[in-house]
Amino acid sequence: MAGKYDHPAGTSFTCVDSHPDTLQGGSKSKEGYLLYPVEATCGSLKCPPYVEGRELVCAVCSQE
């Protein structure tokens, strides 16, 4: 997910799971950071294998 292009978080990509939740004892934020799904755009990404307009999922890679 990422912020809207014209919002302060517009260049940050954040992986979240499919069931995000709130923190107990947290507080509300007035910062205005909103998250939106990231969609593929052909030309920026190679199509195929990517599909225009399809939401992109996160992958976390690690070395053992």
mmCIF file of the N, C-alpha and C atoms, coordinates in Angstrom:
data_MODEL
# 
_entry.id   MODEL 
# 
loop_
_atom_site.group_PDB 
_atom_site.id 
_atom_site.type_symbol 
_atom_site.label_atom_id 
_atom_site.label_alt_id 
_atom_site.label_comp_id 
_atom_site.label_asym_id 
_atom_site.label_entity_id 
_atom_site.label_seq_id 
_atom_site.pdbx_PDB_ins_code 
_atom_site.Cartn_x 
_atom_site.Cartn_y 
_atom_site.Cartn_z 
_atom_site.occupancy 
_atom_site.B_iso_or_equiv 
_atom_site.pdbx_formal_charge 
_atom_site.auth_seq_id 
_atom_site.auth_comp_id 
_atom_site.auth_asym_id 
_atom_site.auth_atom_id 
_atom_site.pdbx_PDB_model_num 
ATOM 1   N N  . MET A 1 1  ? 0.849  -1.154  0.000   1.00 0.00 ? 1  MET A N  1 
ATOM 2   C CA . MET A 1 1  ? 0.000  0.000   0.000   1.00 0.00 ? 1  MET A CA 1 
ATOM 3   C C  . MET A 1 1  ? 0.898  1.222   0.000   1.00 0.00 ? 1  MET A C  1 
ATOM 4   N N  . ALA A 1 2  ? 0.341  2.340   -0.412  1.00 0.00 ? 2  ALA A N  1 
ATOM 5   C CA . ALA A 1 2  ? 1.110  3.576   -0.452  1.00 0.00 ? 2  ALA A CA 1 
ATOM 6   C C  . ALA A 1 2  ? 0.165  4.745   -0.229  1.00 0.00 ? 2  ALA A C  1 
ATOM 7   N N  . GLY A 1 3  ? 0.748  5.908   0.048   1.00 0.00 ? 3  GLY A N  1 
ATOM 8   C CA . GLY A 1 3  ? -0.053 7.111   0.164   1.00 0.00 ? 3  GLY A CA 1 
ATOM 9   C C  . GLY A 1 3  ? -0.441 7.619   -1.216  1.00 0.00 ? 3  GLY A C  1 
ATOM 10  N N  . LYS A 1 4  ? -1.475 8.434   -1.270  1.00 0.00 ? 4  LYS A N  1 
ATOM 11  C CA . LYS A 1 4  ? -1.887 9.053   -2.527  1.00 0.00 ? 4  LYS A CA 1 
ATOM 12  C C  . LYS A 1 4  ? -0.736 9.914   -3.035  1.00 0.00 ? 4  LYS A C  1 
ATOM 13  N N  . TYR A 1 5  ? -0.574 9.990   -4.347  1.00 0.00 ? 5  TYR A N  1 
ATOM 14  C CA . TYR A 1 5  ? 0.592  10.654  -4.936  1.00 0.00 ? 5  TYR A CA 1 
ATOM 15  C C  . TYR A 1 5  ? 0.785  12.083  -4.456  1.00 0.00 ? 5  TYR A C  1 
ATOM 16  N N  . ASP A 1 6  ? -0.291 12.786  -4.107  1.00 0.00 ? 6  ASP A N  1 
ATOM 17  C CA . ASP A 1 6  ? -0.137 14.177  -3.683  1.00 0.00 ? 6  ASP A CA 1 
ATOM 18  C C  . ASP A 1 6  ? -0.204 14.347  -2.160  1.00 0.00 ? 6  ASP A C  1 
ATOM 19  N N  . HIS A 1 7  ? -0.139 13.243  -1.408  1.00 0.00 ? 7  HIS A N  1 
ATOM 20  C CA . HIS A 1 7  ? -0.093 13.296  0.052   1.00 0.00 ? 7  HIS A CA 1 
ATOM 21  C C  . HIS A 1 7  ? 1.352  13.160  0.515   1.00 0.00 ? 7  HIS A C  1 
ATOM 22  N N  . PRO A 1 8  ? 1.650  13.567  1.762   1.00 0.00 ? 8  PRO A N  1 
ATOM 23  C CA . PRO A 1 8  ? 3.020  13.483  2.272   1.00 0.00 ? 8  PRO A CA 1 
ATOM 24  C C  . PRO A 1 8  ? 3.631  12.084  2.217   1.00 0.00 ? 8  PRO A C  1 
ATOM 25  N N  . ALA A 1 9  ? 2.819  11.031  2.328   1.00 0.00 ? 9  ALA A N  1 
ATOM 26  C CA . ALA A 1 9  ? 3.350  9.659   2.319   1.00 0.00 ? 9  ALA A CA 1 
ATOM 27  C C  . ALA A 1 9  ? 3.304  9.047   0.928   1.00 0.00 ? 9  ALA A C  1 
ATOM 28  N N  . GLY A 1 10 ? 3.153  9.846   -0.093  1.00 0.00 ? 10 GLY A N  1 
ATOM 29  C CA . GLY A 1 10 ? 2.961  9.346   -1.447  1.00 0.00 ? 10 GLY A CA 1 
ATOM 30  C C  . GLY A 1 10 ? 4.093  8.518   -2.012  1.00 0.00 ? 10 GLY A C  1 
ATOM 31  N N  . THR A 1 11 ? 5.299  8.661   -1.496  1.00 0.00 ? 11 THR A N  1 
ATOM 32  C CA . THR A 1 11 ? 6.423  7.899   -2.038  1.00 0.00 ? 11 THR A CA 1 
ATOM 33  C C  . THR A 1 11 ? 6.816  6.719   -1.157  1.00 0.00 ? 11 THR A C  1 
ATOM 34  N N  . SER A 1 12 ? 6.086  6.482   -0.088  1.00 0.00 ? 12 SER A N  1 
ATOM 35  C CA . SER A 1 12 ? 6.393  5.370   0.812   1.00 0.00 ? 12 SER A CA 1 
ATOM 36  C C  . SER A 1 12 ? 5.485  4.186   0.520   1.00 0.00 ? 12 SER A C  1 
ATOM 37  N N  . PHE A 1 13 ? 6.082  3.011   0.348   1.00 0.00 ? 13 PHE A N  1 
ATOM 38  C CA . PHE A 1 13 ? 5.310  1.787   0.152   1.00 0.00 ? 13 PHE A CA 1 
ATOM 39  C C  . PHE A 1 13 ? 5.384  0.978   1.438   1.00 0.00 ? 13 PHE A C  1 
ATOM 40  N N  . THR A 1 14 ? 4.250  0.488   1.902   1.00 0.00 ? 14 THR A N  1 
ATOM 41  C CA . THR A 1 14 ? 4.164  -0.235  3.158   1.00 0.00 ? 14 THR A CA 1 
ATOM 42  C C  . THR A 1 14 ? 3.419  -1.541  2.953   1.00 0.00 ? 14 THR A C  1 
ATOM 43  N N  . CYS A 1 15 ? 4.006  -2.645  3.391   1.00 0.00 ? 15 CYS A N  1 
ATOM 44  C CA . CYS A 1 15 ? 3.312  -3.936  3.319   1.00 0.00 ? 15 CYS A CA 1 
ATOM 45  C C  . CYS A 1 15 ? 2.412  -4.076  4.541   1.00 0.00 ? 15 CYS A C  1 
ATOM 46  N N  . VAL A 1 16 ? 1.173  -4.449  4.309   1.00 0.00 ? 16 VAL A N  1 
ATOM 47  C CA . VAL A 1 16 ? 0.244  -4.746  5.399   1.00 0.00 ? 16 VAL A CA 1 
ATOM 48  C C  . VAL A 1 16 ? -0.399 -6.095  5.109   1.00 0.00 ? 16 VAL A C  1 
ATOM 49  N N  . ASP A 1 17 ? -0.843 -6.789  6.153   1.00 0.00 ? 17 ASP A N  1 
ATOM 50  C CA . ASP A 1 17 ? -1.489 -8.074  5.897   1.00 0.00 ? 17 ASP A CA 1 
ATOM 51  C C  . ASP A 1 17 ? -2.936 -7.851  5.463   1.00 0.00 ? 17 ASP A C  1 
ATOM 52  N N  . SER A 1 18 ? -3.611 -8.926  5.127   1.00 0.00 ? 18 SER A N  1 
ATOM 53  C CA . SER A 1 18 ? -4.959 -8.806  4.571   1.00 0.00 ? 18 SER A CA 1 
ATOM 54  C C  . SER A 1 18 ? -6.011 -8.443  5.615   1.00 0.00 ? 18 SER A C  1 
ATOM 55  N N  . HIS A 1 19 ? -5.645 -8.470  6.896   1.00 0.00 ? 19 HIS A N  1 
ATOM 56  C CA . HIS A 1 19 ? -6.582 -8.124  7.966   1.00 0.00 ? 19 HIS A CA 1 
ATOM 57  C C  . HIS A 1 19 ? -5.921 -7.146  8.939   1.00 0.00 ? 19 HIS A C  1 
ATOM 58  N N  . PRO A 1 20 ? -5.659 -5.898  8.520   1.00 0.00 ? 20 PRO A N  1 
ATOM 59  C CA . PRO A 1 20 ? -5.020 -4.947  9.428   1.00 0.00 ? 20 PRO A CA 1 
ATOM 60  C C  . PRO A 1 20 ? -5.904 -4.691  10.650  1.00 0.00 ? 20 PRO A C  1 
ATOM 61  N N  . ASP A 1 21 ? -5.288 -4.335  11.756  1.00 0.00 ? 21 ASP A N  1 
ATOM 62  C CA . ASP A 1 21 ? -6.007 -4.143  13.008  1.00 0.00 ? 21 ASP A CA 1 
ATOM 63  C C  . ASP A 1 21 ? -5.488 -2.888  13.689  1.00 0.00 ? 21 ASP A C  1 
ATOM 64  N N  . THR A 1 22 ? -6.145 -2.478  14.745  1.00 0.00 ? 22 THR A N  1 
ATOM 65  C CA . THR A 1 22 ? -5.713 -1.317  15.518  1.00 0.00 ? 22 THR A CA 1 
ATOM 66  C C  . THR A 1 22 ? -4.927 -1.779  16.740  1.00 0.00 ? 22 THR A C  1 
ATOM 67  N N  . LEU A 1 23 ? -4.196 -0.857  17.337  1.00 0.00 ? 23 LEU A N  1 
ATOM 68  C CA . LEU A 1 23 ? -3.453 -1.143  18.561  1.00 0.00 ? 23 LEU A CA 1 
ATOM 69  C C  . LEU A 1 23 ? -4.301 -0.769  19.763  1.00 0.00 ? 23 LEU A C  1 
ATOM 70  N N  . GLN A 1 24 ? -4.338 -1.637  20.773  1.00 0.00 ? 24 GLN A N  1 
ATOM 71  C CA . GLN A 1 24 ? -5.026 -1.315  22.017  1.00 0.00 ? 24 GLN A CA 1 
ATOM 72  C C  . GLN A 1 24 ? -4.286 -0.175  22.705  1.00 0.00 ? 24 GLN A C  1 
ATOM 73  N N  . GLY A 1 25 ? -5.017 0.794   23.200  1.00 0.00 ? 25 GLY A N  1 
ATOM 74  C CA . GLY A 1 25 ? -4.402 1.908   23.908  1.00 0.00 ? 25 GLY A CA 1 
ATOM 75  C C  . GLY A 1 25 ? -3.768 2.929   22.993  1.00 0.00 ? 25 GLY A C  1 
ATOM 76  N N  . GLY A 1 26 ? -3.968 2.782   21.695  1.00 0.00 ? 26 GLY A N  1 
ATOM 77  C CA . GLY A 1 26 ? -3.426 3.751   20.746  1.00 0.00 ? 26 GLY A CA 1 
ATOM 78  C C  . GLY A 1 26 ? -4.237 5.036   20.771  1.00 0.00 ? 26 GLY A C  1 
ATOM 79  N N  . SER A 1 27 ? -3.836 5.968   19.991  1.00 0.00 ? 27 SER A N  1 
ATOM 80  C CA . SER A 1 27 ? -4.575 7.228   19.906  1.00 0.00 ? 27 SER A CA 1 
ATOM 81  C C  . SER A 1 27 ? -4.769 7.594   18.446  1.00 0.00 ? 27 SER A C  1 
ATOM 82  N N  . LYS A 1 28 ? -5.741 8.441   18.191  1.00 0.00 ? 28 LYS A N  1 
ATOM 83  C CA . LYS A 1 28 ? -5.992 8.829   16.809  1.00 0.00 ? 28 LYS A CA 1 
ATOM 84  C C  . LYS A 1 28 ? -4.911 9.789   16.326  1.00 0.00 ? 28 LYS A C  1 
ATOM 85  N N  . SER A 1 29 ? -4.738 9.818   15.046  1.00 0.00 ? 29 SER A N  1 
ATOM 86  C CA . SER A 1 29 ? -3.742 10.685  14.420  1.00 0.00 ? 29 SER A CA 1 
ATOM 87  C C  . SER A 1 29 ? -4.453 11.698  13.544  1.00 0.00 ? 29 SER A C  1 
ATOM 88  N N  . LYS A 1 30 ? -3.980 12.910  13.579  1.00 0.00 ? 30 LYS A N  1 
ATOM 89  C CA . LYS A 1 30 ? -4.529 13.958  12.713  1.00 0.00 ? 30 LYS A CA 1 
ATOM 90  C C  . LYS A 1 30 ? -3.546 14.303  11.598  1.00 0.00 ? 30 LYS A C  1 
ATOM 91  N N  . GLU A 1 31 ? -2.567 13.406  11.358  1.00 0.00 ? 31 GLU A N  1 
ATOM 92  C CA . GLU A 1 31 ? -1.544 13.637  10.347  1.00 0.00 ? 31 GLU A CA 1 
ATOM 93  C C  . GLU A 1 31 ? -2.094 13.577  8.933   1.00 0.00 ? 31 GLU A C  1 
ATOM 94  N N  . GLY A 1 32 ? -3.175 12.842  8.731   1.00 0.00 ? 32 GLY A N  1 
ATOM 95  C CA . GLY A 1 32 ? -3.772 12.762  7.407   1.00 0.00 ? 32 GLY A CA 1 
ATOM 96  C C  . GLY A 1 32 ? -3.124 11.768  6.469   1.00 0.00 ? 32 GLY A C  1 
ATOM 97  N N  . TYR A 1 33 ? -2.343 10.833  6.995   1.00 0.00 ? 33 TYR A N  1 
ATOM 98  C CA . TYR A 1 33 ? -1.738 9.817   6.141   1.00 0.00 ? 33 TYR A CA 1 
ATOM 99  C C  . TYR A 1 33 ? -2.753 8.722   5.857   1.00 0.00 ? 33 TYR A C  1 
ATOM 100 N N  . LEU A 1 34 ? -3.102 8.558   4.615   1.00 0.00 ? 34 LEU A N  1 
ATOM 101 C CA . LEU A 1 34 ? -4.053 7.539   4.197   1.00 0.00 ? 34 LEU A CA 1 
ATOM 102 C C  . LEU A 1 34 ? -3.337 6.541   3.317   1.00 0.00 ? 34 LEU A C  1 
ATOM 103 N N  . LEU A 1 35 ? -3.703 5.267   3.409   1.00 0.00 ? 35 LEU A N  1 
ATOM 104 C CA . LEU A 1 35 ? -3.082 4.231   2.589   1.00 0.00 ? 35 LEU A CA 1 
ATOM 105 C C  . LEU A 1 35 ? -4.054 3.751   1.527   1.00 0.00 ? 35 LEU A C  1 
ATOM 106 N N  . TYR A 1 36 ? -3.528 3.511   0.335   1.00 0.00 ? 36 TYR A N  1 
ATOM 107 C CA . TYR A 1 36 ? -4.318 3.033   -0.790  1.00 0.00 ? 36 TYR A CA 1 
ATOM 108 C C  . TYR A 1 36 ? -3.621 1.818   -1.398  1.00 0.00 ? 36 TYR A C  1 
ATOM 109 N N  . PRO A 1 37 ? -4.385 0.884   -1.975  1.00 0.00 ? 37 PRO A N  1 
ATOM 110 C CA . PRO A 1 37 ? -3.754 -0.241  -2.672  1.00 0.00 ? 37 PRO A CA 1 
ATOM 111 C C  . PRO A 1 37 ? -2.918 0.269   -3.850  1.00 0.00 ? 37 PRO A C  1 
ATOM 112 N N  . VAL A 1 38 ? -1.848 -0.439  -4.161  1.00 0.00 ? 38 VAL A N  1 
ATOM 113 C CA . VAL A 1 38 ? -0.991 -0.090  -5.294  1.00 0.00 ? 38 VAL A CA 1 
ATOM 114 C C  . VAL A 1 38 ? -1.385 -0.967  -6.474  1.00 0.00 ? 38 VAL A C  1 
ATOM 115 N N  . GLU A 1 39 ? -1.591 -0.345  -7.634  1.00 0.00 ? 39 GLU A N  1 
ATOM 116 C CA . GLU A 1 39 ? -1.993 -1.081  -8.831  1.00 0.00 ? 39 GLU A CA 1 
ATOM 117 C C  . GLU A 1 39 ? -0.897 -1.028  -9.886  1.00 0.00 ? 39 GLU A C  1 
ATOM 118 N N  . ALA A 1 40 ? -0.826 -2.086  -10.679 1.00 0.00 ? 40 ALA A N  1 
ATOM 119 C CA . ALA A 1 40 ? 0.161  -2.173  -11.758 1.00 0.00 ? 40 ALA A CA 1 
ATOM 120 C C  . ALA A 1 40 ? -0.193 -1.208  -12.887 1.00 0.00 ? 40 ALA A C  1 
ATOM 121 N N  . THR A 1 41 ? 0.827  -0.606  -13.477 1.00 0.00 ? 41 THR A N  1 
ATOM 122 C CA . THR A 1 41 ? 0.673  0.234   -14.659 1.00 0.00 ? 41 THR A CA 1 
ATOM 123 C C  . THR A 1 41 ? 1.649  -0.267  -15.708 1.00 0.00 ? 41 THR A C  1 
ATOM 124 N N  . CYS A 1 42 ? 1.116  -0.758  -16.812 1.00 0.00 ? 42 CYS A N  1 
ATOM 125 C CA . CYS A 1 42 ? 1.974  -1.247  -17.895 1.00 0.00 ? 42 CYS A CA 1 
ATOM 126 C C  . CYS A 1 42 ? 2.785  -0.081  -18.454 1.00 0.00 ? 42 CYS A C  1 
ATOM 127 N N  . GLY A 1 43 ? 4.025  -0.350  -18.762 1.00 0.00 ? 43 GLY A N  1 
ATOM 128 C CA . GLY A 1 43 ? 4.951  0.692   -19.186 1.00 0.00 ? 43 GLY A CA 1 
ATOM 129 C C  . GLY A 1 43 ? 5.932  0.960   -18.064 1.00 0.00 ? 43 GLY A C  1 
ATOM 130 N N  . SER A 1 44 ? 5.397  1.169   -16.850 1.00 0.00 ? 44 SER A N  1 
ATOM 131 C CA . SER A 1 44 ? 6.250  1.258   -15.667 1.00 0.00 ? 44 SER A CA 1 
ATOM 132 C C  . SER A 1 44 ? 6.699  -0.136  -15.258 1.00 0.00 ? 44 SER A C  1 
ATOM 133 N N  . LEU A 1 45 ? 5.806  -1.106  -15.443 1.00 0.00 ? 45 LEU A N  1 
ATOM 134 C CA . LEU A 1 45 ? 6.092  -2.518  -15.172 1.00 0.00 ? 45 LEU A CA 1 
ATOM 135 C C  . LEU A 1 45 ? 5.932  -3.306  -16.460 1.00 0.00 ? 45 LEU A C  1 
ATOM 136 N N  . LYS A 1 46 ? 6.611  -4.427  -16.543 1.00 0.00 ? 46 LYS A N  1 
ATOM 137 C CA . LYS A 1 46 ? 6.541  -5.279  -17.731 1.00 0.00 ? 46 LYS A CA 1 
ATOM 138 C C  . LYS A 1 46 ? 5.218  -6.059  -17.732 1.00 0.00 ? 46 LYS A C  1 
ATOM 139 N N  . CYS A 1 47 ? 4.430  -5.862  -18.787 1.00 0.00 ? 47 CYS A N  1 
ATOM 140 C CA . CYS A 1 47 ? 3.148  -6.571  -18.932 1.00 0.00 ? 47 CYS A CA 1 
ATOM 141 C C  . CYS A 1 47 ? 3.193  -7.437  -20.182 1.00 0.00 ? 47 CYS A C  1 
ATOM 142 N N  . PRO A 1 48 ? 2.928  -8.722  -20.141 1.00 0.00 ? 48 PRO A N  1 
ATOM 143 C CA . PRO A 1 48 ? 2.911  -9.537  -18.943 1.00 0.00 ? 48 PRO A CA 1 
ATOM 144 C C  . PRO A 1 48 ? 4.317  -9.675  -18.357 1.00 0.00 ? 48 PRO A C  1 
ATOM 145 N N  . PRO A 1 49 ? 4.480  -10.121 -17.170 1.00 0.00 ? 49 PRO A N  1 
ATOM 146 C CA . PRO A 1 49 ? 3.573  -10.887 -16.325 1.00 0.00 ? 49 PRO A CA 1 
ATOM 147 C C  . PRO A 1 49 ? 2.591  -10.033 -15.524 1.00 0.00 ? 49 PRO A C  1 
ATOM 148 N N  . TYR A 1 50 ? 2.851  -8.712  -15.379 1.00 0.00 ? 50 TYR A N  1 
ATOM 149 C CA . TYR A 1 50 ? 1.915  -7.879  -14.627 1.00 0.00 ? 50 TYR A CA 1 
ATOM 150 C C  . TYR A 1 50 ? 0.699  -7.570  -15.488 1.00 0.00 ? 50 TYR A C  1 
ATOM 151 N N  . VAL A 1 51 ? -0.429 -7.249  -14.828 1.00 0.00 ? 51 VAL A N  1 
ATOM 152 C CA . VAL A 1 51 ? -1.682 -6.963  -15.522 1.00 0.00 ? 51 VAL A CA 1 
ATOM 153 C C  . VAL A 1 51 ? -2.118 -5.550  -15.157 1.00 0.00 ? 51 VAL A C  1 
ATOM 154 N N  . GLU A 1 52 ? -2.367 -4.729  -16.163 1.00 0.00 ? 52 GLU A N  1 
ATOM 155 C CA . GLU A 1 52 ? -2.795 -3.340  -15.965 1.00 0.00 ? 52 GLU A CA 1 
ATOM 156 C C  . GLU A 1 52 ? -3.959 -3.266  -14.974 1.00 0.00 ? 52 GLU A C  1 
ATOM 157 N N  . GLY A 1 53 ? -3.811 -2.414  -13.953 1.00 0.00 ? 53 GLY A N  1 
ATOM 158 C CA . GLY A 1 53 ? -4.878 -2.173  -12.998 1.00 0.00 ? 53 GLY A CA 1 
ATOM 159 C C  . GLY A 1 53 ? -5.022 -3.185  -11.879 1.00 0.00 ? 53 GLY A C  1 
ATOM 160 N N  . ARG A 1 54 ? -4.285 -4.276  -11.928 1.00 0.00 ? 54 ARG A N  1 
ATOM 161 C CA . ARG A 1 54 ? -4.391 -5.295  -10.874 1.00 0.00 ? 54 ARG A CA 1 
ATOM 162 C C  . ARG A 1 54 ? -3.585 -4.854  -9.653  1.00 0.00 ? 54 ARG A C  1 
ATOM 163 N N  . GLU A 1 55 ? -4.142 -5.082  -8.461  1.00 0.00 ? 55 GLU A N  1 
ATOM 164 C CA . GLU A 1 55 ? -3.434 -4.728  -7.233  1.00 0.00 ? 55 GLU A CA 1 
ATOM 165 C C  . GLU A 1 55 ? -2.169 -5.557  -7.087  1.00 0.00 ? 55 GLU A C  1 
ATOM 166 N N  . LEU A 1 56 ? -1.102 -4.905  -6.622  1.00 0.00 ? 56 LEU A N  1 
ATOM 167 C CA . LEU A 1 56 ? 0.162  -5.591  -6.383  1.00 0.00 ? 56 LEU A CA 1 
ATOM 168 C C  . LEU A 1 56 ? 0.207  -6.065  -4.940  1.00 0.00 ? 56 LEU A C  1 
ATOM 169 N N  . VAL A 1 57 ? 0.783  -7.228  -4.735  1.00 0.00 ? 57 VAL A N  1 
ATOM 170 C CA . VAL A 1 57 ? 0.910  -7.773  -3.383  1.00 0.00 ? 57 VAL A CA 1 
ATOM 171 C C  . VAL A 1 57 ? 2.350  -7.618  -2.918  1.00 0.00 ? 57 VAL A C  1 
ATOM 172 N N  . CYS A 1 58 ? 2.563  -7.744  -1.631  1.00 0.00 ? 58 CYS A N  1 
ATOM 173 C CA . CYS A 1 58 ? 3.905  -7.628  -1.062  1.00 0.00 ? 58 CYS A CA 1 
ATOM 174 C C  . CYS A 1 58 ? 4.600  -8.976  -1.043  1.00 0.00 ? 58 CYS A C  1 
ATOM 175 N N  . ALA A 1 59 ? 5.907  -8.927  -1.131  1.00 0.00 ? 59 ALA A N  1 
ATOM 176 C CA . ALA A 1 59 ? 6.737  -10.115 -0.961  1.00 0.00 ? 59 ALA A CA 1 
ATOM 177 C C  . ALA A 1 59 ? 7.898  -9.730  -0.058  1.00 0.00 ? 59 ALA A C  1 
ATOM 178 N N  . VAL A 1 60 ? 8.194  -10.573 0.893   1.00 0.00 ? 60 VAL A N  1 
ATOM 179 C CA . VAL A 1 60 ? 9.319  -10.332 1.789   1.00 0.00 ? 60 VAL A CA 1 
ATOM 180 C C  . VAL A 1 60 ? 10.326 -11.438 1.546   1.00 0.00 ? 60 VAL A C  1 
ATOM 181 N N  . CYS A 1 61 ? 11.517 -11.065 1.119   1.00 0.00 ? 61 CYS A N  1 
ATOM 182 C CA . CYS A 1 61 ? 12.571 -12.036 0.834   1.00 0.00 ? 61 CYS A CA 1 
ATOM 183 C C  . CYS A 1 61 ? 13.629 -11.959 1.929   1.00 0.00 ? 61 CYS A C  1 
ATOM 184 N N  . SER A 1 62 ? 14.182 -13.093 2.283   1.00 0.00 ? 62 SER A N  1 
ATOM 185 C CA . SER A 1 62 ? 15.248 -13.110 3.276   1.00 0.00 ? 62 SER A CA 1 
ATOM 186 C C  . SER A 1 62 ? 16.266 -14.170 2.892   1.00 0.00 ? 62 SER A C  1 
ATOM 187 N N  . GLN A 1 63 ? 17.493 -13.968 3.362   1.00 0.00 ? 63 GLN A N  1 
ATOM 188 C CA . GLN A 1 63 ? 18.547 -14.943 3.133   1.00 0.00 ? 63 GLN A CA 1 
ATOM 189 C C  . GLN A 1 63 ? 18.711 -15.771 4.391   1.00 0.00 ? 63 GLN A C  1 
ATOM 190 N N  . GLU A 1 64 ? 19.006 -17.046 4.212   1.00 0.00 ? 64 GLU A N  1 
ATOM 191 C CA . GLU A 1 64 ? 19.231 -17.907 5.375   1.00 0.00 ? 64 GLU A CA 1 
ATOM 192 C C  . GLU A 1 64 ? 20.700 -18.019 5.661   1.00 0.00 ? 64 GLU A C  1 
# 
